[in-house]
Amino acid sequence: MTGSIALRWLCGLLLVYAAYCAVFFLIQRSVLYPGARLGPGPSWSGTRGPAPPVERIELVGAAGPVEALFVPAIRSGGDRPGVHPETDRPGAVAIVFHGNAELAIDLVRPFEPLARLGVAALFVEYPGFGGRPGRPSERSIGAAALAAYDWLAARPDVDAARIIAIGRSLGTGPAAALSLERELSALVLWSPFVSIGHLATRKYGLPSFLAKDRFDSKTAVTAFDGPILLFHGRHDRVIPPSNGEILARASRNGRLVSWDCGHNDCPPVWSDLWDPLGAFLREHDLSGP
């Protein structure tokens, strides 16, 4: 009798767990991409106001058109964007991928110091974000990343041998994945995750195979030969800091910078980003013309 009751309890728990898994499977993309519900940006209150010169680009990817924002580097006495007037040498450029609850425009002002380091930037919007057409997925965002890279590599003012990818939170997935498809000179991963499946299992107790979009960053950083700079908050409850530690150990040439913060409040102050990032870019000849 006792065994029969235990069996019924076990079956009930399995049914509850199966229902939990089924709900996750059905709603996972709405949870993973909340920014798809945002209208035209910016969405951060702190990013409103004057911004650097921005060129709006319409990219044609395999999954449809996507928008990107191009900010040229400042290479003439620190006050004028464009190609260096003396050398006309093509410059370094960063492809920047934002988090899942923000828009590309949100990072333009915070990343203004990048232009003053002599690095141009292309901020890629995701399909379906900011009122744009399309639906976000690993495939559609990956197609946008490839279109962004190919558009940059064809520009005469861009040194195709000095293209780097910078990703924040969700954006670390497409940034790392791009390194498997195109030649990148460096990766900068800010609050990264091992993979969506890893997060689903470790954080929510779900089987990793239920993840429709995998973004397997560990595989990408393991295969990448170039330098990798990783940032992570020690108190991050959205993407636990163990993710950054695992990726740092898996990379051949990676360095992890830990911050005393969580997820959305990282870095504690913006100089915490630009001091190590600026040093990283200069060390690997990725700043200036």
C-alpha positions, 0 to 999 in steps of 0.5 A: 500500500505504501509503495503504491502511494509512493508510486502515485506521488512519483507519477504526479511529480513527473507529470508536474515536471513534464508540464513545467518543461512543456511550458518552458518549451512553448514560451522560451523565446518570449522569455529569451527575447523580451526586447522584441516587445520594445518599440523604437529606442532608446529604451534606457533612460540614461542613454537619452540626449546627445549622441555621437554621429550615427549612420543608420544602415539597412543590412540584408541578411539571409533571414531578412533585412536588419538595421545597424548603427555605424559610428566612425572612429575619431582619428584626427586630433581627437575631434573628427570622425573618419579615415586618418588624413595622413596615412589613410590607413583603414582602421579597426572596427568592433561589431557590438551585440546588445543584451536581450532586454535592450536595443542597439541604440542603447549602447551607442552613447555608453560606447562613445569612448570606443570612437576616441580610441580610434575604433569604429563600431557597428551596433547590430539590431536584432530581427523583431527588436525596436519595432523592426520586422522579423523574429529573433532566433539564433538563426536570424540573429546569426544571419544579421551578424554575418551580414554586419561582418560582410558589410564592414569587411567591404568598406575601404576605411575598415581593416578587415584583419582588425574586426573584433566582436563585442557582446553583452549578455545575450549578445555574447552568444552571436559574438562568439558564434561569429568567430566560427564563421568569419575571421575575427581578431579578438572577442570581448564577452561581457556577462557571457554564458556557456550556452542557453542549454547550460543555463536552462539546466543549471539555473532552471533544472530543465533538460538542455535539449529543450533549448531551441536556440543554443548559442554554444559559446563554449564551443566557439571560445574553445576553437578561437585562436585570438585573444578574448577579454571577459567581464563578469559580475561576482553577484550576477544572478541572471547569468551566474559568474561561473559561466564566465569562469568556465569560458575563461578556462576553456579559451586558449588566450582568455582573461577574465575581469571580475566586477563587484556587481550583479547583471544589470548594474555592471560595470559599477562605473563605466571606467571599470569597462574602459580601462581594461578594454582600452588596454586590451585593444592597445595591447593587440594593435586594435585601437587607432588607424 
